[in-house]
Amino acid sequence: DAMVIQNPRYQVTQFGKPVTLSCSQTLNHNVMYWYQQKSSQAPKLLFHYYDKDFNNEADTPDNFQSRRPNTSFCFLDIRSPGLGDAAMYLCATSRDLASRVLSQYFGPGTRLLVL
Amino acid sequence: SQKIEQNSEALNIQEGKTATLTCNYTNYSPAYLQWYRQDPGRGPVFLLLIRENEKEKRKERLKVTFDTTLKQSLFHITASQPADSATYLCALGLDTGRRALTFGSGTRLQVQP
């Protein structure tokens, strides 16, 4: 089945220790997104890739970076995690046809705990 | 500022009844609106999309309405079942420029058997 996969499902890191979350997709979608979601809050978009073009949200801290080496994979790097970065990180994909954005397909998420 | 509002309080209904969830928005002119279901500890799952020129969309037991004058969408689940218990998120988007969706914080639905 075509899907969005996130690894690991749970990640524990120490305050200030860099961490990388990964996402892969078999849908061959051209757009990939990273969201941060804290308990009972809306998913907050951090950035997205339209093909190879990186689009950062204005309020995304510099501490968050992303890489998309190919269509299938996308990584979220947190350079120096703080306690406030503990959250669920969601990867999503969509197929963008001539600026008509269709529905998004989400992975199961990675829950990050910062000690 | 732009705002999307969904009832933060959980909606509790009896099995078999119709659940109605509300999504209101301000300072926003979305081209379309989407509804997602999210179970605890999981990613959201797409349910329905409705465009600004559509009044109503249906899919099995689900119905969505979109009133751009009231700046409101209603999401209905008819003949609700305990398996429908989850958090339901609305999300707004534009057809041009910014491609990303803006999500509401969701309303938790609890269907009692």
gemmi code that builds the backbone of each chain (N, CA, C; Angstrom):
import gemmi

chains = {
    "A": [
        ("ASP", (0.845, -1.204, 0.000), (0.000, 0.000, 0.000), (0.874, 1.246, 0.000)),
        ("ALA", (0.495, 2.222, -0.818), (1.203, 3.492, -0.830), (0.985, 4.186, 0.501)),
        ("MET", (2.076, 4.786, 1.022), (1.942, 5.347, 2.351), (3.059, 6.325, 2.679)),
        ("VAL", (2.900, 6.965, 3.841), (3.896, 7.875, 4.392), (4.429, 7.222, 5.666)),
        ("ILE", (5.738, 7.068, 5.738), (6.375, 6.361, 6.849), (7.261, 7.326, 7.606)),
        ("GLN", (7.156, 7.282, 8.932), (8.016, 8.123, 9.752), (8.798, 7.259, 10.725)),
        ("ASN", (10.073, 7.575, 10.829), (10.933, 6.864, 11.770), (11.794, 7.852, 12.546)),
        ("PRO", (12.038, 7.573, 13.836), (11.358, 6.553, 14.623), (9.962, 7.041, 15.043)),
        ("ARG", (9.158, 6.205, 15.633), (7.860, 6.636, 16.140), (8.028, 7.419, 17.439)),
        ("TYR", (9.012, 7.074, 18.217), (9.313, 7.782, 19.462), (10.812, 8.078, 19.485)),
        ("GLN", (11.122, 9.300, 19.867), (12.520, 9.712, 19.927), (12.753, 10.470, 21.229)),
        ("VAL", (13.750, 10.028, 21.983), (14.134, 10.729, 23.197), (15.514, 11.337, 22.951)),
        ("THR", (15.649, 12.598, 23.245), (16.936, 13.252, 23.089), (17.219, 14.112, 24.313)),
        ("GLN", (18.454, 14.538, 24.416), (18.826, 15.402, 25.534), (18.793, 16.851, 25.088)),
        ("PHE", (18.560, 17.702, 26.043), (18.560, 19.140, 25.810), (19.841, 19.524, 25.053)),
        ("GLY", (19.685, 20.171, 23.899), (20.841, 20.645, 23.151), (21.499, 19.634, 22.237)),
        ("LYS", (21.063, 18.367, 22.273), (21.693, 17.347, 21.434), (20.960, 17.238, 20.098)),
        ("PRO", (21.647, 17.436, 18.991), (20.976, 17.409, 17.678), (20.229, 16.100, 17.445)),
        ("VAL", (19.113, 16.229, 16.763), (18.306, 15.051, 16.460), (17.743, 15.182, 15.049)),
        ("THR", (17.610, 14.048, 14.373), (17.057, 14.019, 13.014), (15.879, 13.064, 12.965)),
        ("LEU", (14.775, 13.558, 12.417), (13.592, 12.731, 12.204), (13.462, 12.491, 10.697)),
        ("SER", (13.014, 11.299, 10.341), (12.952, 10.994, 8.914), (11.529, 10.667, 8.460)),
        ("CYS", (11.306, 10.893, 7.187), (10.016, 10.637, 6.558), (10.255, 10.098, 5.163)),
        ("SER", (9.533, 9.069, 4.793), (9.613, 8.566, 3.433), (8.203, 8.322, 2.914)),
        ("GLN", (8.047, 8.373, 1.595), (6.720, 8.192, 1.004), (6.819, 7.365, -0.272)),
        ("THR", (5.786, 6.568, -0.477), (5.716, 5.748, -1.686), (4.616, 6.235, -2.617)),
        ("LEU", (4.097, 7.445, -2.341), (2.987, 7.990, -3.117), (3.462, 8.749, -4.343)),
        ("ASN", (4.765, 9.035, -4.406), (5.345, 9.826, -5.489), (4.730, 11.232, -5.556)),
        ("HIS", (4.406, 11.773, -4.394), (3.866, 13.131, -4.341), (4.984, 14.149, -4.412)),
        ("ASN", (4.700, 15.290, -5.041), (5.754, 16.286, -5.237), (5.904, 17.256, -4.069)),
        ("VAL", (4.943, 17.294, -3.171), (5.022, 18.215, -2.041), (5.138, 17.417, -0.745)),
        ("MET", (6.072, 17.827, 0.106), (6.222, 17.208, 1.426), (6.267, 18.308, 2.475)),
        ("TYR", (5.595, 18.039, 3.604), (5.433, 19.026, 4.666), (5.943, 18.460, 5.998)),
        ("TRP", (6.383, 19.372, 6.858), (6.657, 19.018, 8.257), (5.816, 19.924, 9.147)),
        ("TYR", (5.076, 19.276, 10.063), (4.264, 19.988, 11.038), (4.757, 19.645, 12.452)),
        ("GLN", (4.557, 20.589, 13.343), (4.737, 20.352, 14.780), (3.358, 20.423, 15.426)),
        ("GLN", (3.040, 19.421, 16.236), (1.753, 19.447, 16.929), (1.949, 19.173, 18.413)),
        ("LYS", (1.534, 20.122, 19.223), (1.558, 19.934, 20.672), (0.173, 19.537, 21.126)),
        ("SER", (0.096, 19.006, 22.348), (-1.129, 18.412, 22.846), (-2.312, 19.361, 22.722)),
        ("SER", (-3.399, 18.867, 22.120), (-4.662, 19.606, 21.960), (-4.517, 20.881, 21.128)),
        ("GLN", (-3.473, 20.968, 20.343), (-3.280, 22.143, 19.493), (-3.347, 21.753, 18.017)),
        ("ALA", (-3.473, 22.773, 17.184), (-3.493, 22.557, 15.746), (-2.104, 22.160, 15.260)),
        ("PRO", (-2.026, 21.308, 14.250), (-0.724, 21.093, 13.606), (-0.210, 22.429, 13.077)),
        ("LYS", (1.042, 22.716, 13.384), (1.650, 23.992, 12.978), (2.688, 23.702, 11.900)),
        ("LEU", (2.489, 24.294, 10.736), (3.412, 24.035, 9.630), (4.765, 24.681, 9.910)),
        ("LEU", (5.814, 23.884, 9.771), (7.173, 24.395, 9.936), (7.755, 24.822, 8.590)),
        ("PHE", (7.655, 23.947, 7.612), (8.118, 24.227, 6.254), (7.581, 23.159, 5.320)),
        ("HIS", (7.742, 23.420, 4.011), (7.380, 22.402, 3.051), (8.272, 22.497, 1.824)),
        ("TYR", (8.373, 21.390, 1.118), (9.107, 21.315, -0.133), (8.107, 21.157, -1.265)),
        ("TYR", (8.218, 22.017, -2.259), (7.495, 21.826, -3.510), (8.541, 21.353, -4.513)),
        ("ASP", (8.523, 20.068, -4.804), (9.640, 19.433, -5.526), (10.912, 19.704, -4.724)),
        ("LYS", (11.894, 20.388, -5.298), (13.129, 20.665, -4.564), (13.125, 22.045, -3.920)),
        ("ASP", (12.085, 22.814, -4.179), (12.020, 24.172, -3.631), (11.590, 24.145, -2.174)),
        ("PHE", (12.435, 24.733, -1.336), (12.193, 24.766, 0.099), (11.415, 26.032, 0.452)),
        ("ASN", (10.341, 25.863, 1.251), (9.506, 26.991, 1.666), (9.415, 27.006, 3.186)),
        ("ASN", (10.055, 27.979, 3.772), (10.089, 28.069, 5.234), (8.960, 28.977, 5.719)),
        ("GLU", (8.298, 28.608, 6.808), (7.306, 29.501, 7.398), (8.038, 30.620, 8.155)),
        ("ALA", (7.449, 31.797, 8.132), (8.120, 32.979, 8.690), (8.456, 32.814, 10.170)),
        ("ASP", (7.619, 32.085, 10.904), (7.835, 31.979, 12.344), (8.514, 30.679, 12.751)),
        ("THR", (9.057, 29.941, 11.816), (9.789, 28.715, 12.165), (11.175, 29.082, 12.662)),
        ("PRO", (11.517, 28.646, 13.885), (12.843, 29.000, 14.416), (13.971, 28.428, 13.572)),
        ("ASP", (15.105, 29.136, 13.584), (16.287, 28.692, 12.836), (16.802, 27.342, 13.323)),
        ("ASN", (16.417, 26.981, 14.516), (16.813, 25.709, 15.113), (16.300, 24.513, 14.309)),
        ("PHE", (15.293, 24.749, 13.493), (14.683, 23.688, 12.688), (15.161, 23.820, 11.240)),
        ("GLN", (15.673, 22.713, 10.712), (16.152, 22.675, 9.334), (15.550, 21.445, 8.662)),
        ("SER", (15.607, 21.431, 7.341), (15.078, 20.277, 6.625), (15.912, 19.986, 5.391)),
        ("ARG", (15.877, 18.739, 4.993), (16.559, 18.278, 3.777), (15.637, 17.349, 3.009)),
        ("ARG", (15.692, 17.462, 1.699), (14.934, 16.533, 0.854), (15.873, 16.054, -0.249)),
        ("PRO", (16.583, 14.957, -0.009), (17.580, 14.489, -0.974), (16.977, 13.948, -2.258)),
        ("ASN", (15.741, 13.452, -2.192), (15.060, 12.957, -3.398), (13.553, 13.036, -3.162)),
        ("THR", (12.774, 12.619, -4.143), (11.309, 12.740, -4.053), (10.757, 11.987, -2.853)),
        ("SER", (11.363, 10.848, -2.536), (10.771, 9.956, -1.546), (11.096, 10.300, -0.106)),
        ("PHE", (12.197, 10.973, 0.148), (12.660, 11.170, 1.517), (12.715, 12.639, 1.902)),
        ("CYS", (12.423, 12.885, 3.183), (12.552, 14.227, 3.723), (12.961, 14.092, 5.191)),
        ("PHE", (13.867, 14.954, 5.643), (14.375, 14.895, 7.002), (14.118, 16.208, 7.725)),
        ("LEU", (13.866, 16.091, 9.018), (13.734, 17.255, 9.893), (14.902, 17.201, 10.878)),
        ("ASP", (15.718, 18.243, 10.866), (16.853, 18.335, 11.781), (16.549, 19.405, 12.822)),
        ("ILE", (16.692, 19.033, 14.079), (16.585, 20.014, 15.167), (17.983, 20.151, 15.745)),
        ("ARG", (18.568, 21.311, 15.542), (19.998, 21.466, 15.823), (20.297, 21.466, 17.321)),
        ("SER", (19.491, 22.118, 18.098), (19.718, 22.200, 19.540), (18.354, 22.166, 20.237)),
        ("PRO", (17.813, 20.961, 20.425), (16.455, 20.848, 20.976), (16.349, 21.457, 22.363)),
        ("GLY", (15.277, 22.224, 22.540), (14.955, 22.736, 23.868), (13.734, 22.013, 24.403)),
        ("LEU", (13.434, 22.252, 25.684), (12.299, 21.570, 26.298), (11.000, 21.902, 25.561)),
        ("GLY", (10.930, 23.115, 25.023), (9.726, 23.539, 24.305), (9.540, 22.877, 22.950)),
        ("ASP", (10.536, 22.123, 22.508), (10.431, 21.439, 21.222), (9.833, 20.048, 21.353)),
        ("ALA", (9.565, 19.631, 22.573), (8.900, 18.342, 22.773), (7.501, 18.414, 22.178)),
        ("ALA", (7.215, 17.517, 21.265), (5.952, 17.575, 20.522), (5.847, 16.347, 19.633)),
        ("MET", (4.720, 16.247, 18.934), (4.567, 15.265, 17.863), (4.955, 15.964, 16.574)),
        ("TYR", (5.804, 15.340, 15.786), (6.212, 15.890, 14.498), (5.587, 15.040, 13.396)),
        ("LEU", (4.811, 15.718, 12.568), (4.054, 15.045, 11.525), (4.621, 15.387, 10.158)),
        ("CYS", (4.807, 14.362, 9.358), (5.199, 14.543, 7.962), (3.955, 14.301, 7.108)),
        ("ALA", (3.792, 15.088, 6.067), (2.644, 14.915, 5.185), (3.080, 15.124, 3.740)),
        ("THR", (2.305, 14.567, 2.823), (2.587, 14.750, 1.402), (1.306, 15.146, 0.687)),
        ("SER", (1.461, 15.770, -0.459), (0.313, 16.029, -1.316), (0.797, 16.126, -2.759)),
        ("ARG", (-0.169, 15.984, -3.658), (0.133, 16.095, -5.078), (-0.419, 17.433, -5.540)),
        ("ASP", (0.465, 18.322, -5.921), (0.071, 19.675, -6.300), (-0.025, 19.746, -7.813)),
        ("LEU", (-1.237, 19.967, -8.314), (-1.448, 20.051, -9.754), (-1.745, 21.492, -10.125)),
        ("ALA", (-0.825, 22.142, -10.764), (-1.024, 23.506, -11.261), (-1.616, 24.403, -10.184)),
        ("SER", (-0.990, 24.375, -9.009), (-1.376, 25.206, -7.867), (-2.690, 24.802, -7.224)),
        ("ARG", (-3.300, 23.710, -7.679), (-4.496, 23.238, -6.987), (-4.045, 22.204, -5.971)),
        ("VAL", (-4.060, 22.588, -4.735), (-3.597, 21.678, -3.687), (-4.691, 20.698, -3.343)),
        ("LEU", (-4.373, 19.435, -3.372), (-5.333, 18.409, -3.020), (-5.135, 18.021, -1.562)),
        ("SER", (-5.742, 16.936, -1.174), (-5.678, 16.541, 0.224), (-4.260, 16.138, 0.615)),
        ("GLN", (-3.992, 16.181, 1.907), (-2.683, 15.797, 2.415), (-2.753, 14.419, 3.054)),
        ("TYR", (-1.673, 13.665, 2.874), (-1.552, 12.339, 3.456), (-0.489, 12.413, 4.555)),
        ("PHE", (-0.884, 12.054, 5.756), (0.001, 12.185, 6.896), (0.616, 10.850, 7.282)),
        ("GLY", (1.841, 10.939, 7.796), (2.447, 9.787, 8.430), (1.935, 9.654, 9.858)),
        ("PRO", (2.370, 8.607, 10.560), (1.885, 8.369, 11.921), (2.473, 9.319, 12.946)),
        ("GLY", (3.533, 10.054, 12.551), (4.135, 11.008, 13.473), (5.298, 10.419, 14.260)),
        ("THR", (6.182, 11.302, 14.702), (7.254, 10.949, 15.636), (7.061, 11.808, 16.874)),
        ("ARG", (6.941, 11.132, 18.001), (6.810, 11.877, 19.258), (8.189, 12.105, 19.829)),
        ("LEU", (8.548, 13.374, 19.991), (9.870, 13.743, 20.492), (9.785, 14.152, 21.949)),
        ("LEU", (10.642, 13.551, 22.741), (10.757, 13.901, 24.153), (12.150, 14.462, 24.387)),
        ("VAL", (12.229, 15.616, 25.026), (13.514, 16.266, 25.298), (13.760, 16.253, 26.806)),
        ("LEU", (14.859, 15.627, 27.200), (15.161, 15.523, 28.635), (16.184, 16.575, 29.061)),
    ],
    "B": [
        ("SER", (-5.999, 39.503, 12.869), (-5.188, 38.365, 12.439), (-6.100, 37.216, 12.017)),
        ("GLN", (-5.560, 36.306, 11.222), (-6.349, 35.169, 10.764), (-6.552, 34.183, 11.897)),
        ("LYS", (-7.761, 33.666, 11.960), (-8.076, 32.757, 13.053), (-9.034, 31.687, 12.565)),
        ("ILE", (-8.810, 30.459, 13.034), (-9.742, 29.356, 12.787), (-10.197, 28.858, 14.147)),
        ("GLU", (-11.506, 28.773, 14.338), (-12.026, 28.385, 15.644), (-12.865, 27.126, 15.539)),
        ("GLN", (-12.508, 26.165, 16.361), (-13.317, 24.965, 16.532), (-13.579, 24.810, 18.020)),
        ("ASN", (-14.719, 24.239, 18.362), (-15.054, 24.051, 19.775), (-13.957, 23.267, 20.477)),
        ("SER", (-13.390, 23.859, 21.510), (-12.331, 23.163, 22.237), (-12.909, 22.130, 23.194)),
        ("GLU", (-14.166, 22.318, 23.558), (-14.790, 21.342, 24.453), (-15.220, 20.123, 23.653)),
        ("ALA", (-15.113, 18.973, 24.278), (-15.502, 17.733, 23.619), (-17.012, 17.705, 23.406)),
        ("LEU", (-17.401, 17.071, 22.310), (-18.811, 16.872, 21.997), (-19.165, 15.429, 22.326)),
        ("ASN", (-20.105, 15.263, 23.253), (-20.537, 13.921, 23.646), (-21.940, 13.671, 23.115)),
        ("ILE", (-22.107, 12.597, 22.339), (-23.443, 12.284, 21.821), (-23.696, 10.791, 21.961)),
        ("GLN", (-24.960, 10.443, 21.797), (-25.367, 9.049, 21.918), (-25.259, 8.365, 20.563)),
        ("GLU", (-24.898, 7.123, 20.572), (-24.828, 6.335, 19.342), (-26.134, 6.425, 18.556)),
        ("GLY", (-26.004, 6.580, 17.234), (-27.182, 6.667, 16.380), (-27.619, 8.095, 16.092)),
        ("LYS", (-27.186, 9.041, 16.924), (-27.535, 10.450, 16.705), (-26.606, 11.076, 15.669)),
        ("THR", (-26.975, 12.271, 15.217), (-26.128, 13.020, 14.290), (-25.204, 13.959, 15.052)),
        ("ALA", (-23.926, 13.860, 14.772), (-22.943, 14.772, 15.374), (-22.728, 15.942, 14.424)),
        ("THR", (-22.704, 17.141, 14.956), (-22.454, 18.337, 14.148), (-21.312, 19.115, 14.762)),
        ("LEU", (-20.263, 19.287, 13.978), (-19.076, 20.015, 14.429), (-18.959, 21.304, 13.619)),
        ("THR", (-18.436, 22.349, 14.275), (-18.402, 23.677, 13.666), (-16.974, 24.151, 13.474)),
        ("CYS", (-16.759, 24.822, 12.356), (-15.463, 25.458, 12.074), (-15.749, 26.883, 11.615)),
        ("ASN", (-15.306, 27.862, 12.388), (-15.474, 29.273, 12.030), (-14.117, 29.891, 11.743)),
        ("TYR", (-14.087, 30.845, 10.829), (-12.808, 31.475, 10.523), (-13.004, 32.982, 10.344)),
        ("THR", (-11.929, 33.727, 10.588), (-11.974, 35.182, 10.444), (-10.740, 35.660, 9.698)),
        ("ASN", (-10.920, 36.762, 8.971), (-9.816, 37.383, 8.222), (-9.136, 36.394, 7.289)),
        ("TYR", (-9.971, 35.607, 6.615), (-9.452, 34.570, 5.738), (-10.425, 34.427, 4.584)),
        ("SER", (-9.918, 34.228, 3.396), (-10.765, 33.972, 2.227), (-10.306, 32.683, 1.575)),
        ("PRO", (-10.666, 31.556, 2.156), (-10.166, 30.281, 1.637), (-10.822, 29.914, 0.314)),
        ("ALA", (-10.055, 29.260, -0.521), (-10.588, 28.721, -1.769), (-11.250, 27.365, -1.518)),
        ("TYR", (-10.823, 26.699, -0.445), (-11.392, 25.394, -0.131), (-11.174, 25.109, 1.346)),
        ("LEU", (-11.877, 24.136, 1.823), (-11.813, 23.759, 3.225), (-11.805, 22.237, 3.277)),
        ("GLN", (-10.996, 21.693, 4.164), (-10.895, 20.243, 4.305), (-11.175, 19.835, 5.746)),
        ("TRP", (-11.670, 18.644, 5.903), (-11.872, 18.050, 7.240), (-11.028, 16.784, 7.349)),
        ("TYR", (-10.393, 16.658, 8.520), (-9.541, 15.508, 8.814), (-9.985, 14.888, 10.136)),
        ("ARG", (-9.720, 13.602, 10.242), (-9.943, 12.877, 11.493), (-8.576, 12.540, 12.084)),
        ("GLN", (-8.436, 12.726, 13.401), (-7.184, 12.370, 14.054), (-7.479, 11.539, 15.298)),
        ("ASP", (-6.913, 10.348, 15.339), (-7.005, 9.498, 16.517), (-5.785, 9.759, 17.412)),
        ("PRO", (-5.918, 9.479, 18.724), (-4.813, 9.777, 19.654), (-3.501, 9.134, 19.220)),
        ("GLY", (-2.435, 9.933, 19.186), (-1.110, 9.420, 18.858), (-0.907, 9.080, 17.395)),
        ("ARG", (-1.811, 9.542, 16.537), (-1.698, 9.236, 15.100), (-1.785, 10.506, 14.267)),
        ("GLY", (-1.390, 10.390, 12.996), (-1.500, 11.515, 12.093), (-2.929, 11.707, 11.616)),
        ("PRO", (-3.293, 12.926, 11.205), (-4.628, 13.168, 10.667), (-4.877, 12.372, 9.386)),
        ("VAL", (-6.151, 12.031, 9.176), (-6.573, 11.315, 7.973), (-7.605, 12.159, 7.247)),
        ("PHE", (-7.393, 12.385, 5.963), (-8.288, 13.212, 5.155), (-9.667, 12.567, 5.040)),
        ("LEU", (-10.712, 13.413, 5.170), (-12.089, 12.930, 5.041), (-12.788, 13.555, 3.836)),
        ("LEU", (-12.873, 14.873, 3.813), (-13.647, 15.555, 2.776), (-13.017, 16.893, 2.434)),
        ("LEU", (-13.206, 17.307, 1.185), (-12.797, 18.637, 0.729), (-14.004, 19.325, 0.110)),
        ("ILE", (-14.191, 20.607, 0.402), (-15.273, 21.375, -0.199), (-14.707, 22.700, -0.674)),
        ("ARG", (-15.102, 23.107, -1.878), (-14.582, 24.344, -2.460), (-15.520, 25.504, -2.155)),
        ("GLU", (-15.017, 26.706, -2.345), (-15.771, 27.907, -1.979), (-17.048, 28.050, -2.779)),
        ("ASN", (-17.093, 27.467, -3.978), (-18.292, 27.582, -4.810), (-19.250, 26.412, -4.601)),
        ("GLU", (-18.958, 25.568, -3.629), (-19.824, 24.430, -3.307), (-20.506, 24.687, -1.970)),
        ("LYS", (-21.765, 24.362, -1.887), (-22.514, 24.578, -0.645), (-22.429, 23.354, 0.264)),
        ("GLU", (-22.393, 22.182, -0.362), (-22.500, 20.951, 0.422), (-21.768, 19.823, -0.290)),
        ("LYS", (-21.169, 18.926, 0.521), (-20.526, 17.725, -0.015), (-20.899, 16.557, 0.884)),
        ("ARG", (-21.100, 15.404, 0.260), (-21.454, 14.217, 1.053), (-20.547, 13.053, 0.697)),
        ("LYS", (-20.316, 12.219, 1.716), (-19.566, 10.983, 1.500), (-20.046, 9.991, 2.541)),
        ("GLU", (-20.823, 9.037, 2.099), (-21.386, 8.025, 2.996), (-22.144, 8.707, 4.135)),
        ("ARG", (-21.736, 8.533, 5.395), (-22.472, 9.141, 6.512), (-21.982, 10.557, 6.828)),
        ("LEU", (-21.062, 11.071, 6.054), (-20.490, 12.387, 6.317), (-21.086, 13.442, 5.396)),
        ("LYS", (-21.289, 14.636, 5.951), (-21.752, 15.764, 5.150), (-21.048, 17.021, 5.619)),
        ("VAL", (-20.589, 17.821, 4.670), (-19.933, 19.084, 4.987), (-20.671, 20.206, 4.281)),
        ("THR", (-20.868, 21.311, 4.981), (-21.407, 22.513, 4.355), (-20.379, 23.627, 4.486)),
        ("PHE", (-20.467, 24.591, 3.578), (-19.491, 25.682, 3.539), (-20.251, 26.965, 3.227)),
        ("ASP", (-20.276, 27.880, 4.162), (-20.978, 29.152, 3.989), (-19.941, 30.265, 4.054)),
        ("THR", (-19.579, 30.806, 2.876), (-18.521, 31.822, 2.837), (-19.023, 33.173, 3.348)),
        ("THR", (-20.343, 33.348, 3.416), (-20.887, 34.594, 3.972), (-20.771, 34.573, 5.486)),
        ("LEU", (-21.158, 33.457, 6.078), (-21.040, 33.295, 7.525), (-19.619, 32.965, 7.952)),
        ("LYS", (-18.759, 32.619, 6.988), (-17.389, 32.179, 7.264), (-17.415, 30.975, 8.214)),
        ("GLN", (-18.157, 29.968, 7.773), (-18.372, 28.816, 8.641), (-18.533, 27.549, 7.816)),
        ("SER", (-18.019, 26.456, 8.373), (-18.268, 25.134, 7.818), (-18.841, 24.267, 8.923)),
        ("LEU", (-19.834, 23.460, 8.553), (-20.394, 22.475, 9.476), (-20.078, 21.081, 8.959)),
        ("PHE", (-19.715, 20.210, 9.886), (-19.366, 18.827, 9.556), (-20.330, 17.934, 10.308)),
        ("HIS", (-21.059, 17.091, 9.571), (-22.076, 16.237, 10.174), (-21.693, 14.771, 9.990)),
        ("ILE", (-21.914, 14.009, 11.048), (-21.809, 12.541, 10.962), (-23.163, 11.991, 11.354)),
        ("THR", (-23.856, 11.373, 10.424), (-25.169, 10.809, 10.723), (-25.014, 9.376, 11.232)),
        ("ALA", (-26.011, 8.928, 11.978), (-26.004, 7.566, 12.537), (-24.647, 7.266, 13.172)),
        ("SER", (-24.240, 8.138, 14.083), (-22.893, 8.038, 14.653), (-22.681, 6.717, 15.392)),
        ("GLN", (-21.437, 6.285, 15.410), (-21.041, 5.027, 16.037), (-19.881, 5.293, 16.995)),
        ("PRO", (-19.700, 4.453, 18.002), (-18.556, 4.642, 18.906), (-17.223, 4.717, 18.154)),
        ("ALA", (-17.122, 4.025, 17.014), (-15.880, 4.062, 16.222), (-15.622, 5.434, 15.590)),
        ("ASP", (-16.632, 6.296, 15.618), (-16.445, 7.657, 15.095), (-15.761, 8.565, 16.113)),
        ("SER", (-15.583, 8.080, 17.326), (-14.944, 8.877, 18.373), (-13.510, 9.194, 17.979)),
        ("ALA", (-13.193, 10.481, 17.920), (-11.879, 10.947, 17.485), (-11.885, 12.468, 17.575)),
        ("THR", (-10.776, 13.091, 17.214), (-10.717, 14.542, 17.074), (-10.836, 14.881, 15.589)),
        ("TYR", (-11.659, 15.870, 15.290), (-11.890, 16.267, 13.907), (-11.346, 17.677, 13.694)),
        ("LEU", (-10.466, 17.787, 12.711), (-9.781, 19.046, 12.404), (-10.307, 19.626, 11.103)),
        ("CYS", (-10.527, 20.937, 11.089), (-10.792, 21.582, 9.805), (-9.517, 22.293, 9.369)),
        ("ALA", (-9.367, 22.468, 8.078), (-8.173, 23.097, 7.524), (-8.575, 23.931, 6.312)),
        ("LEU", (-8.013, 25.123, 6.219), (-8.341, 26.045, 5.129), (-7.150, 26.202, 4.206)),
        ("GLY", (-7.436, 26.408, 2.934), (-6.351, 26.561, 1.983), (-6.703, 27.508, 0.852)),
        ("LEU", (-5.653, 27.936, 0.157), (-5.794, 28.821, -0.990), (-5.389, 28.070, -2.248)),
        ("ASP", (-5.962, 28.446, -3.374), (-5.601, 27.786, -4.623), (-4.346, 28.367, -5.242)),
        ("THR", (-4.033, 29.603, -4.892), (-2.855, 30.234, -5.484), (-1.951, 30.745, -4.368)),
        ("GLY", (-0.703, 30.987, -4.718), (0.226, 31.498, -3.724), (0.551, 30.441, -2.687)),
        ("ARG", (0.231, 30.734, -1.449), (0.529, 29.807, -0.369), (-0.198, 28.483, -0.583)),
        ("ARG", (0.563, 27.402, -0.648), (-0.052, 26.107, -0.922), (-0.458, 25.380, 0.347)),
        ("ALA", (0.098, 25.786, 1.442), (-0.086, 25.013, 2.665), (-1.463, 25.236, 3.265)),
        ("LEU", (-1.911, 24.258, 4.035), (-3.152, 24.363, 4.769), (-2.905, 25.022, 6.112)),
        ("THR", (-3.944, 25.686, 6.627), (-3.923, 26.183, 7.995), (-4.973, 25.415, 8.767)),
        ("PHE", (-4.547, 24.747, 9.822), (-5.431, 23.859, 10.575), (-6.029, 24.549, 11.795)),
        ("GLY", (-7.251, 24.125, 12.147), (-7.812, 24.446, 13.445), (-7.312, 23.430, 14.459)),
        ("SER", (-7.594, 23.679, 15.729), (-7.095, 22.799, 16.791), (-7.974, 21.580, 17.012)),
        ("GLY", (-9.129, 21.552, 16.347), (-9.942, 20.346, 16.374), (-10.963, 20.309, 17.497)),
        ("THR", (-11.974, 19.481, 17.279), (-12.987, 19.188, 18.292), (-13.001, 17.688, 18.527)),
        ("ARG", (-12.954, 17.302, 19.801), (-12.993, 15.878, 20.122), (-14.438, 15.417, 20.205)),
        ("LEU", (-14.742, 14.378, 19.472), (-16.087, 13.777, 19.471), (-16.031, 12.465, 20.232)),
        ("GLN", (-16.970, 12.304, 21.165), (-17.089, 11.058, 21.918), (-18.502, 10.527, 21.700)),
        ("VAL", (-18.606, 9.355, 21.077), (-19.913, 8.740, 20.828), (-20.109, 7.631, 21.845)),
        ("GLN", (-21.157, 7.789, 22.650), (-21.428, 6.823, 23.716), (-22.307, 5.694, 23.183)),
        ("PRO", (-21.966, 4.439, 23.518), (-22.806, 3.306, 23.050), (-24.151, 3.267, 23.777)),
    ],
}
model = gemmi.Model(1)
for chain_id, residues in chains.items():
    chain = gemmi.Chain(chain_id)
    for i, (resn, *xyz) in enumerate(residues, 1):
        res = gemmi.Residue()
        res.name, res.seqid = resn, gemmi.SeqId(i, " ")
        for name, pos in zip(("N", "CA", "C"), xyz):
            atom = gemmi.Atom()
            atom.name, atom.element = name, gemmi.Element(name[0])
            atom.pos, atom.b_iso = gemmi.Position(*pos), 0.0
            res.add_atom(atom)
        chain.add_residue(res)
    model.add_chain(chain)
structure = gemmi.Structure()
structure.add_model(model)
structure.setup_entities()
